[in-house]
Amino acid sequence: MPQPFIRHTVVFTLKHSAGSPAETTFLRDGERILTAIPSVHRFECLRQISPKNSYRFGFSMEFRDQAAYDAYSVHPAHTSFVETRWIPEVSQFLEIDYVPNGG
């Protein structure tokens, strides 16, 4: 039986001012860089609107299986993005990975 897909999500807040060119550039670059990784599918860049938490944005993407997710995690484009953009520009984040419940 094939392994179910994995939906990788991360909600985050940037250090940049809301609506700033730096904020726009980070979101645009994140989408461009991460969607170029072959194992990434159904990427979405989302704006968080609930007043129940302080996160402002979300990235969501799917992987066909654990091997595809693992390939993404170590892909040079991903690791470079984390080191050069994510760590310096993100003030807080929360990652959540899902698989279908199946029941």
Rosetta blueprint (number, residue, H / E / L):
1 M L
2 P L
3 Q L
4 P L
5 F L
6 I E
7 R E
8 H E
9 T E
10 V E
11 V E
12 F E
13 T E
14 L E
15 K L
16 H L
17 S L
18 A L
19 G L
20 S L
21 P H
22 A H
23 E H
24 T H
25 T H
26 F H
27 L H
28 R H
29 D H
30 G H
31 E H
32 R H
33 I H
34 L H
35 T H
36 A L
37 I L
38 P L
39 S L
40 V L
41 H E
42 R E
43 F E
44 E E
45 C E
46 L E
47 R E
48 Q L
49 I L
50 S L
51 P L
52 K L
53 N L
54 S L
55 Y L
56 R L
57 F E
58 G E
59 F E
60 S E
61 M E
62 E E
63 F E
64 R L
65 D L
66 Q H
67 A H
68 A H
69 Y H
70 D H
71 A H
72 Y H
73 S H
74 V H
75 H L
76 P H
77 A H
78 H H
79 T H
80 S H
81 F H
82 V H
83 E H
84 T H
85 R H
86 W H
87 I H
88 P H
89 E H
90 V E
91 S E
92 Q E
93 F E
94 L E
95 E E
96 I E
97 D E
98 Y E
99 V L
100 P L
101 N L
102 G L
103 G L
